[in-house]
Amino acid sequence: MRLDAALMSPDLEWLTTPAAKLAWLHARIASDSCHHGGDVAVPLDAAVVSQCPGTFPIGIDSRGHLVVLYLATIPWTDDFRLFLIGHTDVLRVTADWTVRLVFPPALKRAVPAYQAVVHEEFESPLSAENVSELQHYFFHRRRGTDFNALPEALGGKLSRYAKAFSGPRFTHLYRRWLTVGEAVLSPGSATIPDALTAGRGRVEYIVLSHSYDHLLPLVDQRRSKHSRPRMRKLEGGHAFAHRQPAP
């Protein structure tokens, strides 16, 4: 399926490794820095692990048009949300880009859920007011504050925040905030929404006309053949306190 998606644009040069993607990103940032007299829009010291996540390739044509490929393989969207967040630096420094989502036929019904993630992360950036409210709400959420035990005005305000910041987007953001801290709470840039409005940025949703599900048994058999000798080796080299019968 990944090959099918790549062959839709045979004129692209594909960056397939994290090193190649990051090298391109840093070169682009350096170029923009020189062009704007040293005003770098994206910091070079950003954590490498958060940039260009995933194993999907990025395609570039001779005009500099960028295609970011994502192959949807599951109906839930947490991985895709992280993928979009991780590629914002790339898209901010690219004048003309496309995010191409490719779905197998079995996931056709999941397309609206993925569209919702694009709307939240790309078309609805957080405002400075949102960030302030989220900081307040997340602090009390982590403490487990009983809103009913607070003064009426404060309890009512936090209850409104809890209602406004419900749903998958803010649940995911809260989990990241617990792990990373305040760095995940910052006002969103208008660069990506402006690109979408102007037509310089596009998001494609492509459902393939055929499926490869019938080949899964062959993949499973190959994995099984490779895993059996490895399991025997592990079992021979380690003592197990408890063995369960194989299913």
C-alpha positions in Angstrom: 0.0 0.0 0.0 2.9 2.3 0.7 4.2 1.7 -2.8 0.8 2.4 -4.3 0.8 5.7 -2.5 4.3 6.6 -3.7 3.6 5.7 -7.3 0.8 8.2 -7.4 3.5 10.8 -7.9 6.4 9.1 -9.8 8.2 12.5 -10.3 9.0 12.9 -6.6 12.3 12.3 -5.0 11.5 10.5 -1.7 13.3 11.0 1.6 12.9 7.7 3.4 15.1 7.9 6.5 14.9 10.2 9.5 18.4 11.4 8.9 17.5 12.5 5.3 14.3 14.2 6.5 16.1 16.1 9.3 19.0 17.1 7.0 16.5 18.6 4.6 14.6 20.3 7.4 17.7 21.9 8.9 19.0 22.9 5.4 15.7 24.6 4.7 15.7 26.4 8.0 19.2 27.6 7.5 18.3 28.8 4.0 15.3 30.7 5.4 17.5 32.2 8.1 19.9 33.6 5.5 17.0 34.9 3.4 15.4 36.7 6.4 18.6 38.1 7.8 19.0 35.6 10.6 15.3 35.5 11.7 14.8 31.8 12.1 11.1 30.8 12.4 11.8 27.3 13.7 14.6 26.6 16.3 17.4 24.4 15.3 17.8 23.0 18.8 14.3 21.4 18.9 14.3 17.8 20.1 15.2 15.6 17.1 12.9 12.8 18.3 9.9 15.1 17.9 10.6 16.1 14.3 9.6 14.0 11.4 8.2 11.1 13.4 7.1 7.8 11.8 8.5 5.7 9.0 6.6 7.2 6.1 8.6 8.9 3.3 8.5 12.6 2.3 8.5 13.4 -1.4 9.9 16.6 -3.1 9.5 17.5 -6.7 11.8 19.8 -8.8 9.8 22.9 -7.9 10.1 22.3 -4.2 6.6 21.0 -3.7 6.5 18.7 -0.7 4.3 15.7 -0.2 4.1 14.2 3.3 2.7 10.7 3.1 0.7 8.9 5.8 -0.7 5.4 5.4 -3.7 4.8 7.8 -3.7 1.3 9.1 -5.9 1.6 12.2 -9.2 3.3 12.8 -8.1 5.3 15.9 -6.1 8.5 15.4 -3.6 9.0 18.2 -0.6 8.0 16.1 -1.8 10.2 13.3 -2.2 13.2 15.6 1.4 12.8 16.8 2.5 12.5 13.2 0.8 15.8 12.3 2.3 17.6 15.3 5.7 16.2 14.5 5.6 17.5 10.9 4.5 21.1 11.7 8.1 22.4 11.6 8.5 20.9 8.1 5.3 22.4 6.8 6.0 25.8 8.3 9.2 26.2 6.3 7.7 24.9 3.0 5.9 27.3 0.7 3.9 24.6 -1.2 2.9 21.3 0.4 0.5 18.4 0.4 -0.3 16.0 3.3 -1.5 12.8 1.6 -3.5 10.3 3.7 -4.0 6.9 2.1 -6.6 4.4 3.4 -7.2 0.8 2.6 -10.8 0.0 1.6 -11.5 -1.5 5.1 -10.8 1.9 6.7 -13.0 4.0 4.5 -15.3 4.7 7.4 -12.4 6.1 9.5 -11.8 9.0 7.1 -14.1 11.5 9.0 -12.2 10.8 12.2 -8.9 11.6 10.5 -10.4 14.7 8.9 -11.4 15.9 12.4 -7.8 15.6 13.6 -6.6 17.7 10.7 -9.2 20.3 11.5 -8.2 20.4 15.2 -4.4 20.4 14.7 -4.0 22.4 11.5 -7.1 24.6 11.2 -7.8 25.5 14.8 -4.5 26.6 16.5 -4.6 27.5 20.2 -4.9 31.1 21.1 -3.0 32.8 23.9 -6.3 32.8 25.9 -6.7 29.1 25.3 -3.2 28.4 26.6 -3.8 30.4 29.8 -7.1 28.5 30.4 -5.5 25.1 29.7 -2.6 25.8 32.1 -5.2 26.6 34.8 -7.4 23.6 34.0 -4.6 21.1 33.6 -3.1 22.2 37.0 -6.3 21.4 38.8 -7.0 18.3 36.8 -3.6 16.9 37.8 -4.3 17.8 41.5 -7.6 16.1 41.3 -9.4 19.2 42.6 -13.0 18.8 43.5 -14.6 21.7 41.7 -17.7 21.5 43.9 -15.5 22.2 47.0 -14.2 25.5 45.5 -15.8 28.9 45.6 -18.7 29.2 43.2 -17.0 31.5 40.7 -13.8 29.4 40.5 -15.6 26.1 40.5 -17.9 27.3 37.7 -14.9 28.6 35.7 -13.1 25.3 36.0 -16.3 23.3 35.1 -16.6 25.4 31.9 -13.0 24.6 31.1 -13.6 20.9 31.7 -16.5 21.0 29.2 -14.7 23.1 26.6 -11.5 21.1 26.8 -13.0 17.6 26.6 -12.6 15.3 23.6 -9.7 13.5 22.0 -7.6 16.6 21.1 -7.3 17.8 24.7 -7.1 14.4 26.2 -4.1 13.8 24.1 -2.7 17.2 24.9 -3.1 16.6 28.6 -1.1 13.3 28.4 1.7 15.1 26.5 1.6 17.9 29.1 2.1 15.4 31.9 5.1 14.0 30.1 6.7 17.0 28.5 5.4 19.9 30.6 4.6 23.5 29.6 6.4 23.3 26.3 3.4 21.7 24.7 1.2 24.6 25.6 1.9 27.5 23.3 -0.2 29.6 21.0 -0.4 28.0 17.5 1.2 29.6 14.5 -1.1 30.9 11.7 1.4 29.7 9.0 -0.3 26.4 8.3 -3.9 27.7 8.5 -3.0 30.5 6.1 -1.4 28.1 3.7 -4.5 25.9 3.7 -6.7 29.0 3.1 -4.5 30.3 0.3 -4.3 26.8 -1.4 -0.6 26.6 -0.9 -1.2 23.7 1.6 -3.5 20.8 0.8 -4.7 17.7 2.5 -5.7 14.7 0.4 -7.8 11.7 1.6 -7.3 8.8 -0.8 -9.1 5.4 -0.4 -7.3 2.7 -2.4 -9.5 0.7 -4.8 -8.0 -2.6 -3.7 -6.8 -4.3 -0.5 -3.9 -6.5 0.4 -5.6 -8.3 3.3 -5.5 -11.6 1.5 -1.7 -11.5 1.8 -1.6 -11.2 5.6 -1.5 -15.0 6.1 1.7 -15.1 4.1 3.2 -12.4 6.3 2.1 -14.2 9.4 3.7 -17.5 8.3 7.0 -15.7 7.5 7.0 -14.1 10.9 6.2 -17.4 12.6 9.1 -19.2 10.8 11.6 -16.5 12.0 10.2 -16.3 15.5 10.3 -20.1 16.3 14.1 -20.5 16.2 14.5 -17.3 18.2 12.1 -18.4 20.8 13.8 -21.8 21.2 17.2 -20.0 21.6 15.7 -17.8 24.3 14.1 -20.6 26.1 17.4 -22.6 26.0 19.3 -19.7 27.4 17.1 -18.6 30.2 15.4 -20.3 33.2 11.7 -19.5 33.5 10.0 -19.6 36.9 6.7 -20.4 35.4 5.8 -21.9 32.0 2.4 -21.8 30.5 1.2 -24.2 27.9 1.3 -22.9 24.4 -2.1 -22.0 23.1 
